[in-house]
């Protein structure tokens, strides 16, 4: 599953502030960059700054968030569990027997 976000409007490599604005908006970007970004930098899968390009690779930031939010087509979603139609039948019987 893919989704369209403000990250799609950024260059291939973007600064932390550009990424912050794309993720949380201009109003909250500074606080997010100062308080949340350090936490994300320690998480597996969050891309480091590429020293040659002086920015983070935006496709990898997007992939990180797709996985983090469970939007990844690669199985990031949890299965909803096994089907059990008996649960519905039992509840219906309980209501009608009262």
N, CA, C and O atoms as a MOPAC input file, in Angstrom:
PM7 MOZYME 1SCF
protein

 N      0.85700 1    -1.16800 1     0.00000 1
 C      0.00000 1     0.00000 1     0.00000 1
 C      0.90200 1     1.22800 1     0.00000 1
 O      1.85500 1     1.30200 1     0.77500 1
 N      0.61000 1     2.15700 1    -0.83800 1
 C      1.34900 1     3.40800 1    -0.81600 1
 C      0.38700 1     4.52500 1    -0.48300 1
 O     -0.81600 1     4.42800 1    -0.72900 1
 N      0.91900 1     5.56400 1     0.06800 1
 C      0.09200 1     6.71200 1     0.39200 1
 C      0.83500 1     7.96400 1    -0.02000 1
 O      2.06400 1     7.97100 1    -0.08900 1
 N      0.11300 1     8.99200 1    -0.28400 1
 C      0.69300 1    10.27200 1    -0.69300 1
 C      0.84600 1    11.13700 1     0.55400 1
 O     -0.08000 1    11.26500 1     1.35600 1
 N      2.01600 1    11.72200 1     0.70200 1
 C      2.25900 1    12.58800 1     1.85000 1
 C      3.09600 1    13.77600 1     1.41400 1
 O      3.53800 1    13.85100 1     0.26700 1
 N      3.30600 1    14.69300 1     2.32500 1
 C      4.15400 1    15.85000 1     2.03700 1
 C      5.59600 1    15.42700 1     1.78000 1
 O      6.35600 1    16.16900 1     1.15800 1
 N      5.97800 1    14.25100 1     2.24900 1
 C      7.32000 1    13.74900 1     1.96500 1
 C      7.53700 1    13.59100 1     0.46600 1
 O      8.66200 1    13.72200 1    -0.01700 1
 N      6.46300 1    13.30900 1    -0.27400 1
 C      6.57700 1    13.14100 1    -1.72500 1
 C      6.96400 1    14.43400 1    -2.43300 1
 O      7.41800 1    14.39700 1    -3.57600 1
 N      6.79200 1    15.56400 1    -1.77700 1
 C      7.11300 1    16.85600 1    -2.38700 1
 C      8.54400 1    17.30200 1    -2.11000 1
 O      8.96400 1    18.35600 1    -2.58800 1
 N      9.29400 1    16.51800 1    -1.34800 1
 C     10.66100 1    16.88800 1    -0.99200 1
 C     11.65300 1    16.36900 1    -2.02400 1
 O     11.34000 1    15.45600 1    -2.78800 1
 N     12.86500 1    16.95800 1    -2.04600 1
 C     13.90900 1    16.41600 1    -2.91700 1
 C     14.35000 1    15.04100 1    -2.41800 1
 O     13.93900 1    14.61200 1    -1.34000 1
 N     15.16800 1    14.36200 1    -3.18200 1
 C     15.62000 1    13.02000 1    -2.82700 1
 C     16.32400 1    12.99700 1    -1.46600 1
 O     16.13800 1    12.06500 1    -0.68300 1
 N     17.12600 1    14.02100 1    -1.19000 1
 C     17.77500 1    14.17900 1     0.11000 1
 C     17.29300 1    15.49200 1     0.69800 1
 O     17.35900 1    16.53000 1     0.04000 1
 N     16.80900 1    15.45500 1     1.93300 1
 C     16.23800 1    16.65700 1     2.54600 1
 C     16.85400 1    16.89600 1     3.91800 1
 O     17.34700 1    15.97800 1     4.57400 1
 N     16.80800 1    18.14900 1     4.32500 1
 C     17.30300 1    18.51200 1     5.65700 1
 C     16.31300 1    18.02400 1     6.71600 1
 O     15.16500 1    17.69800 1     6.41500 1
 N     16.78000 1    17.98500 1     7.94400 1
 C     15.90300 1    17.57700 1     9.03900 1
 C     14.71700 1    18.52500 1     9.17900 1
 O     13.61200 1    18.08400 1     9.49400 1
 N     14.92500 1    19.81100 1     8.95400 1
 C     13.82300 1    20.77000 1     9.07200 1
 C     12.80000 1    20.55200 1     7.95900 1
 O     11.59700 1    20.63000 1     8.20600 1
 N     13.25900 1    20.28100 1     6.74200 1
 C     12.32500 1    20.00600 1     5.64300 1
 C     11.49900 1    18.75800 1     5.94800 1
 O     10.29300 1    18.72300 1     5.70300 1
 N     12.15600 1    17.74900 1     6.47900 1
 C     11.45700 1    16.50900 1     6.83500 1
 C     10.46900 1    16.77000 1     7.96800 1
 O      9.34100 1    16.27900 1     7.93900 1
 N     10.89200 1    17.53800 1     8.95800 1
 C     10.00600 1    17.86200 1    10.08500 1
 C      8.75100 1    18.58000 1     9.60700 1
 O      7.64500 1    18.25300 1    10.04000 1
 N      8.91200 1    19.55200 1     8.72100 1
 C      7.75800 1    20.28700 1     8.19600 1
 C      6.83100 1    19.34700 1     7.44100 1
 O      5.61000 1    19.44600 1     7.55900 1
 N      7.40600 1    18.43400 1     6.66500 1
 C      6.58500 1    17.49100 1     5.90000 1
 C      5.82300 1    16.53500 1     6.81300 1
 O      4.71500 1    16.11600 1     6.47800 1
 N      6.39300 1    16.19200 1     7.94500 1
 C      5.77000 1    15.20600 1     8.83200 1
 C      4.73900 1    15.83000 1     9.76800 1
 O      3.63300 1    15.30700 1     9.90700 1
 N      5.09100 1    16.94200 1    10.40900 1
 C      4.18000 1    17.50500 1    11.41700 1
 C      3.69600 1    18.91600 1    11.10000 1
 O      2.90300 1    19.47900 1    11.85500 1
 N      4.15800 1    19.48800 1    10.00600 1
 C      3.72800 1    20.83600 1     9.64300 1
 C      4.66500 1    21.90400 1    10.18200 1
 O      5.44200 1    21.66900 1    11.10700 1
 N      4.57300 1    23.06700 1     9.58700 1
 C      5.48400 1    24.16900 1     9.90200 1
 C      5.39300 1    24.60700 1    11.36600 1
 O      6.40500 1    24.91800 1    11.99400 1
 N      4.18600 1    24.62800 1    11.89400 1
 C      3.95800 1    25.13000 1    13.25300 1
 C      4.66700 1    24.27900 1    14.31500 1
 O      5.18000 1    24.81600 1    15.29700 1
 N      4.69700 1    22.95800 1    14.11900 1
 C      5.27200 1    22.05900 1    15.13100 1
 C      6.65200 1    21.52100 1    14.76000 1
 O      7.23400 1    20.74100 1    15.51400 1
 N      7.18000 1    21.93200 1    13.60500 1
 C      8.41900 1    21.35000 1    13.09100 1
 C      9.61800 1    21.55200 1    14.01300 1
 O     10.38200 1    20.61500 1    14.24300 1
 N      9.79200 1    22.75100 1    14.53800 1
 C     10.96700 1    23.03400 1    15.36800 1
 C     10.97900 1    22.14400 1    16.61200 1
 O     12.00800 1    21.56300 1    16.95700 1
 N      9.83600 1    22.04200 1    17.27900 1
 C      9.75700 1    21.21000 1    18.48600 1
 C      9.98300 1    19.73500 1    18.14100 1
 O     10.68600 1    19.03200 1    18.86600 1
 N      9.38900 1    19.26300 1    17.03400 1
 C      9.55900 1    17.87000 1    16.61800 1
 C     11.03600 1    17.58800 1    16.36300 1
 O     11.56300 1    16.56100 1    16.79200 1
 N     11.69500 1    18.50000 1    15.66700 1
 C     13.11200 1    18.31200 1    15.34100 1
 C     13.95700 1    18.24300 1    16.60900 1
 O     14.89400 1    17.44700 1    16.68500 1
 N     13.64000 1    19.05800 1    17.59200 1
 C     14.43200 1    19.10500 1    18.82200 1
 C     14.13100 1    17.95500 1    19.77700 1
 O     15.03100 1    17.46900 1    20.46200 1
 N     12.87700 1    17.51500 1    19.82900 1
 C     12.49900 1    16.52100 1    20.84200 1
 C     12.24200 1    15.12200 1    20.29900 1
 O     12.54900 1    14.14000 1    20.97500 1
 N     11.69600 1    15.00800 1    19.11600 1
 C     11.33000 1    13.68400 1    18.58800 1
 C     12.41100 1    13.07800 1    17.69300 1
 O     12.64600 1    11.87000 1    17.72600 1
 N     13.05800 1    13.90800 1    16.90600 1
 C     14.06900 1    13.41000 1    15.97800 1
 C     15.19300 1    12.65300 1    16.67900 1
 O     15.60900 1    11.60900 1    16.17600 1
 N     15.70900 1    13.13000 1    17.82000 1
 C     16.75300 1    12.35400 1    18.49500 1
 C     16.29700 1    10.93800 1    18.86500 1
 O     17.09700 1    10.00300 1    18.82400 1
 N     15.04500 1    10.77500 1    19.21600 1
 C     14.51500 1     9.44700 1    19.52300 1
 C     14.47100 1     8.58300 1    18.27200 1
 O     14.85300 1     7.41300 1    18.30500 1
 N     14.00600 1     9.16100 1    17.17200 1
 C     13.91500 1     8.40600 1    15.92300 1
 C     15.28700 1     7.98700 1    15.41000 1
 O     15.43400 1     6.91100 1    14.83000 1
 N     16.28600 1     8.83100 1    15.62000 1
 C     17.63300 1     8.51200 1    15.13400 1
 C     18.17700 1     7.23700 1    15.75900 1
 O     19.04300 1     6.58600 1    15.17400 1
 N     17.68800 1     6.87300 1    16.92600 1
 C     18.13100 1     5.65300 1    17.58200 1
 C     17.34300 1     4.41500 1    17.19200 1
 O     17.69100 1     3.30600 1    17.59900 1
 N     16.29700 1     4.58700 1    16.41800 1
 C     15.44800 1     3.45300 1    16.03100 1
 C     15.98000 1     2.78800 1    14.76000 1
 O     16.45200 1     3.45100 1    13.83700 1
 N     15.88900 1     1.47000 1    14.74400 1
 C     16.30600 1     0.71400 1    13.56700 1
 C     15.45300 1     1.11400 1    12.37000 1
 O     14.22900 1     1.20800 1    12.46900 1
 N     16.10000 1     1.34500 1    11.25700 1
 C     15.37600 1     1.67000 1    10.03500 1
 C     15.27600 1     3.15200 1     9.73500 1
 O     14.98400 1     3.53200 1     8.60100 1
 N     15.51500 1     4.00700 1    10.74000 1
 C     15.46500 1     5.44400 1    10.46000 1
 C     16.80200 1     5.84200 1     9.86000 1
 O     17.84700 1     5.62100 1    10.47200 1
 N     16.78000 1     6.43000 1     8.66500 1
 C     18.03700 1     6.66400 1     7.94500 1
 C     18.87700 1     7.79300 1     8.54500 1
 O     18.34600 1     8.81300 1     8.98500 1
 N     20.19300 1     7.59200 1     8.55500 1
 C     21.07900 1     8.66200 1     9.01000 1
 C     21.23900 1     9.72100 1     7.91800 1
 O     20.82700 1     9.52600 1     6.77500 1
 N     21.83800 1    10.83100 1     8.29400 1
 C     22.14800 1    11.86900 1     7.31000 1
 C     23.25900 1    11.34500 1     6.40600 1
 O     24.26800 1    10.82600 1     6.88500 1
 N     23.06900 1    11.48300 1     5.11300 1
 C     24.09200 1    11.11500 1     4.14400 1
 C     25.08100 1    12.28000 1     4.06900 1
 O     24.70700 1    13.37200 1     3.64300 1
 N     26.34200 1    12.06700 1     4.47700 1
 C     27.28400 1    13.18200 1     4.52500 1
 C     27.57700 1    13.79500 1     3.15300 1
 O     27.81300 1    14.99900 1     3.05500 1
 N     27.56400 1    12.99400 1     2.11000 1
 C     27.85200 1    13.51100 1     0.77500 1
 C     26.74700 1    14.44300 1     0.29300 1
 O     27.02100 1    15.48400 1    -0.30400 1
 N     25.49400 1    14.06400 1     0.55500 1
 C     24.34400 1    14.85000 1     0.09100 1
 C     23.83000 1    15.83600 1     1.14100 1
 O     22.96300 1    16.66100 1     0.85200 1
 N     24.36300 1    15.74700 1     2.34900 1
 C     24.00200 1    16.63300 1     3.45400 1
 C     22.50300 1    16.63600 1     3.76500 1
 O     21.90500 1    17.68100 1     4.01800 1
 N     21.92600 1    15.46000 1     3.73900 1
 C     20.51300 1    15.31700 1     4.06400 1
 C     20.16100 1    13.85100 1     4.24300 1
 O     20.98300 1    12.96600 1     4.00100 1
 N     18.94300 1    13.60900 1     4.66400 1
 C     18.46800 1    12.22900 1     4.82100 1
 C     17.77800 1    11.79100 1     3.53300 1
 O     17.09700 1    12.59300 1     2.89400 1
 N     17.94600 1    10.53000 1     3.14800 1
 C     17.25200 1    10.03900 1     1.95800 1
 C     15.74200 1     9.93500 1     2.22600 1
 O     15.29200 1     9.10900 1     3.01900 1
 N     14.99400 1    10.77500 1     1.56000 1
 C     13.55200 1    10.87900 1     1.79800 1
 C     12.81600 1     9.56100 1     1.54700 1
 O     11.92800 1     9.22000 1     2.32900 1
 N     13.14200 1     8.79700 1     0.48600 1
 C     12.42700 1     7.52300 1     0.31100 1
 C     12.59200 1     6.58000 1     1.50400 1
 O     11.68100 1     5.81800 1     1.82600 1
 N     13.75200 1     6.63200 1     2.15800 1
 C     13.95100 1     5.77400 1     3.33100 1
 C     13.20700 1     6.30000 1     4.55200 1
 O     12.74500 1     5.51800 1     5.38200 1
 N     13.08900 1     7.61800 1     4.66600 1
 C     12.27800 1     8.19500 1     5.74300 1
 C     10.82700 1     7.77800 1     5.54600 1
 O     10.15000 1     7.39400 1     6.50000 1
 N     10.35700 1     7.85500 1     4.31600 1
 C      8.97400 1     7.46400 1     4.01600 1
 C      8.76700 1     5.97300 1     4.30300 1
 O      7.75400 1     5.58500 1     4.88600 1
 N      9.72400 1     5.14600 1     3.89300 1
 C      9.61300 1     3.70400 1     4.14700 1
 C      9.58000 1     3.42600 1     5.65400 1
 O      8.82700 1     2.56700 1     6.11200 1
 N     10.39800 1     4.15400 1     6.42100 1
 C     10.39300 1     3.99700 1     7.87700 1
 C      9.00000 1     4.27400 1     8.43300 1
 O      8.48100 1     3.49900 1     9.23500 1
 N      8.39800 1     5.37900 1     8.00500 1
 C      7.06900 1     5.73700 1     8.52300 1
 C      5.98700 1     4.78000 1     8.03500 1
 O      5.04300 1     4.50500 1     8.77700 1
 N      6.09300 1     4.26900 1     6.82700 1
 C      5.11700 1     3.28200 1     6.35300 1
 C      5.15000 1     2.05200 1     7.24900 1
 O      4.10600 1     1.50200 1     7.60000 1
 N      6.34100 1     1.62800 1     7.61200 1
 C      6.47500 1     0.47300 1     8.49900 1
 C      6.00500 1     0.81300 1     9.91300 1
 O      5.29000 1     0.03000 1    10.53800 1
 N      6.40300 1     1.96800 1    10.41100 1
 C      6.04700 1     2.41700 1    11.76100 1
 C      4.53100 1     2.53000 1    11.93100 1
 O      3.98900 1     2.18000 1    12.98000 1
 N      3.86400 1     3.01400 1    10.90700 1
 C      2.41000 1     3.19500 1    10.97100 1
 C      1.63000 1     1.96100 1    10.52200 1
 O      0.39900 1     1.95600 1    10.54900 1
 N      2.34700 1     0.91600 1    10.11000 1
 C      1.67500 1    -0.29900 1     9.66200 1
 C      1.07800 1    -0.17400 1     8.28100 1
 O      0.10000 1    -0.85300 1     7.96800 1
 N      1.65300 1     0.68900 1     7.43900 1
 C      1.12200 1     0.89000 1     6.09400 1
 C      1.91900 1     0.14700 1     5.04000 1
 O      1.60000 1     0.22000 1     3.85400 1
 N      2.94400 1    -0.56200 1     5.45700 1
 C      3.83200 1    -1.22800 1     4.51800 1
 C      3.13400 1    -2.38000 1     3.81400 1
 O      2.41900 1    -3.15900 1     4.44300 1
 N      3.34300 1    -2.48400 1     2.51300 1
 C      2.77400 1    -3.58600 1     1.73000 1
 C      3.54700 1    -4.87100 1     1.97000 1
 O      3.13100 1    -5.93800 1     1.52000 1
 N      4.64900 1    -4.78200 1     2.66200 1
 C      5.48400 1    -5.94800 1     2.90300 1
 C      5.05200 1    -6.73500 1     4.13100 1
 O      5.84000 1    -7.51800 1     4.66000 1
 N      3.86500 1    -6.55400 1     4.58300 1
 C      3.39500 1    -7.33300 1     5.71700 1
 C      3.52500 1    -6.61700 1     7.04400 1
 O      3.55100 1    -7.26300 1     8.09200 1
 N      3.60600 1    -5.30900 1     7.02400 1
 C      3.69400 1    -4.55900 1     8.26000 1
 C      2.40400 1    -4.59600 1     9.06000 1
 O      2.40100 1    -4.30400 1    10.25600 1
 N      1.31600 1    -4.95000 1     8.40900 1
 C      0.03600 1    -5.02400 1     9.10800 1
 C     -0.07000 1    -6.32900 1     9.87300 1
 O      0.38300 1    -7.37200 1     9.40300 1
 N     -0.64800 1    -6.27000 1    11.00900 1
 C     -0.86100 1    -7.48500 1    11.78800 1
 C     -2.10100 1    -8.19700 1    11.27000 1
 O     -3.08400 1    -7.55100 1    10.90800 1
 N     -2.06100 1    -9.52800 1    11.23300 1
 C     -3.27100 1   -10.24500 1    10.82800 1
 C     -4.37600 1   -10.00900 1    11.85000 1
 O     -4.10500 1    -9.86200 1    13.04200 1
 N     -5.60700 1    -9.97300 1    11.38800 1
 C     -6.71400 1    -9.65800 1    12.28600 1
 C     -7.20500 1   -10.85900 1    13.07700 1
 O     -8.12900 1   -10.72700 1    13.87800 1
 N     -6.61600 1   -12.01500 1    12.87400 1
 C     -7.02000 1   -13.19100 1    13.63400 1
 C     -7.85600 1   -14.14100 1    12.79200 1
 O     -8.28800 1   -13.80800 1    11.68900 1
 N     -8.07000 1   -15.31200 1    13.33000 1
 C     -8.82400 1   -16.33800 1    12.61600 1
 C    -10.31800 1   -16.03200 1    12.64200 1
 O    -10.83400 1   -15.44200 1    13.59100 1
 N    -10.98600 1   -16.44200 1    11.59400 1
 C    -12.44000 1   -16.29200 1    11.52800 1
 C    -13.08400 1   -17.29400 1    12.48400 1
 O    -12.65300 1   -18.44300 1    12.57600 1
 N    -14.11300 1   -16.84800 1    13.18900 1
 C    -14.83000 1   -17.73300 1    14.09400 1
 C    -16.31600 1   -17.37800 1    14.04500 1
 O    -16.80000 1   -16.62000 1    14.88600 1
 N    -17.04600 1   -17.92200 1    13.06100 1
 C    -18.46500 1   -17.59000 1    12.93000 1
 C    -19.31100 1   -18.06100 1    14.11000 1
 O    -20.41400 1   -17.55200 1    14.31100 1
 N    -18.82600 1   -19.01000 1    14.88400 1
 C    -19.57400 1   -19.50800 1    16.03500 1
 C    -19.80200 1   -18.40800 1    17.07500 1
 O    -20.80300 1   -18.43100 1    17.79100 1
 N    -18.90000 1   -17.46700 1    17.15800 1
 C    -19.05000 1   -16.36400 1    18.10900 1
 C    -20.33200 1   -15.60600 1    17.81800 1
 O    -21.06300 1   -15.25000 1    18.74200 1
 N    -20.61300 1   -15.35600 1    16.55600 1
 C    -21.82500 1   -14.62400 1    16.17300 1
 C    -23.07300 1   -15.44200 1    16.47900 1
 O    -24.06800 1   -14.91200 1    16.97300 1
 N    -23.01300 1   -16.71100 1    16.18800 1
 C    -24.17000 1   -17.56600 1    16.43400 1
 C    -24.48200 1   -17.64300 1    17.92200 1
 O    -25.64500 1   -17.56900 1    18.31800 1
 N    -23.46300 1   -17.79000 1    18.73800 1
 C    -23.66800 1   -17.88900 1    20.18500 1
 C    -24.26200 1   -16.60900 1    20.75200 1
 O    -25.15300 1   -16.67000 1    21.59900 1
 N    -23.79500 1   -15.47000 1    20.31000 1
 C    -24.32800 1   -14.20100 1    20.80900 1
 C    -25.78900 1   -14.03200 1    20.40800 1
 O    -26.60000 1   -13.54900 1    21.19800 1
 N    -26.11800 1   -14.41900 1    19.20600 1
 C    -27.49300 1   -14.28900 1    18.73300 1
 C    -28.40800 1   -15.18800 1    19.56100 1
 O    -29.50400 1   -14.77900 1    19.94500 1
 N    -27.96300 1   -16.39700 1    19.83200 1
 C    -28.77300 1   -17.32300 1    20.62900 1
 C    -28.98600 1   -16.78900 1    22.04200 1
 O    -30.07900 1   -16.90300 1    22.59800 1
 N    -27.93500 1   -16.20500 1    22.62100 1
 C    -28.04700 1   -15.66500 1    23.97600 1
 C    -29.06400 1   -14.53300 1    24.03000 1
 O    -29.83000 1   -14.44700 1    24.98900 1
 N    -29.09000 1   -13.66900 1    23.03100 1
 C    -30.03100 1   -12.54600 1    23.01900 1
 C    -31.46100 1   -13.02800 1    22.83300 1
 O    -32.37900 1   -12.51900 1    23.47500 1
 N    -31.65000 1   -13.99800 1    21.96600 1
 C    -33.00800 1   -14.46600 1    21.68200 1
 C    -33.56600 1   -15.36000 1    22.79000 1
 O    -34.78200 1   -15.51900 1    22.90300 1
 N    -32.69800 1   -15.93600 1    23.59400 1
 C    -33.19900 1   -16.81400 1    24.65100 1
 C    -33.58500 1   -16.03700 1    25.90800 1
 O    -34.17300 1   -16.61100 1    26.82500 1
 N    -33.27000 1   -14.76100 1    25.96600 1
 C    -33.59800 1   -13.97400 1    27.16400 1
 C    -35.00400 1   -13.48500 1    27.16000 1
 O    -35.42600 1   -12.81000 1    28.09900 1

